[in-house]
Amino acid sequence: MSKSCQVLGTHASYGNSVSHSHRTTRRKFEANLQNKRYWVPSLGRRITLQVSAKGIKTIDRRGIESVVAELRARGELNI
């Protein structure tokens, strides 16, 4: 599985590290990914999602049922 949020699709981005003397070198900004288990009442079981911190807030706001329905429509979740 690639390192991206299953809900939002957030993934790593690239930029520069800037030192005190203002020299720049390339660096990678990783997404804040967490493995989180959610109880889905319609399925009657738990599912594990790899989501970013913002994705967790999105699930809290929209509800797990809505998010799971969207993931299944995209074909990202085969349950």
N, C-alpha and C positions, 0 to 999 in steps of 0.2 A: 504494500500500500504506500502510495506517495505521501509525502509530508504536506498535507493540505487539509483544511477544515472540511468535513463532510457536509456541513450545513451551508456555509458561506463561500467555500472555495478559496479561502484565504491561503496563500502560500508564501514562500520565501521571496524576498526582494533583495536587490543589490544596491550598494551605494559606496560611499567612501568613508574610511576612518580618517579623521583629521587630527594630526598631532598638535602639540603646543606650538611647534615651529611652522605649522600649517602645511606640512607635507601630507599628501593623500595617498592611501593605499586602498585597494578594493576590499570590501567586506560584504558579508551576507547577513541580512536581517531575517531571522527565523520567525515564523508565526508562533504565538503562544498557544501551543496545542496541548490538550489534556485528553486522556482517555476517561470517558464518563459513562456510567451505566444509568439507564433510565428505565422505569417501569412503564410499559405501554399497555393500558387496560384493554384496548381492542384486540391486541394479540395475546393477552394473558401471560406475558412473560417479559423479561428484561432484555434490552438490547444494549450493546456497547458501541458508542460512537467516538470518533476522534474529532473533537471540536475545539475551536479556539475560544478564548475567554469571551469574545464578543458573540460567538456562536451560542455559548451557554446562556448569555443574556437574551439572545433572540428566541431560544427555546422557552425561557421563562416567560417572555412576553407573549409569544404566539401560541404556545402549548405544544407538547410533544406529539399529540395526534396530528396536528396540522403539518408539522415538520416531517414526520414519518410518511405522511401521504405524499408530500412533495418529493421526498427521497425515492419513494417507490415509483412515482411517475417518471422520474429521471432515470430509473433503472440502477441507481446507486446502492439500493438496499434490496436484496433478494430474500424476502421472508415469506 
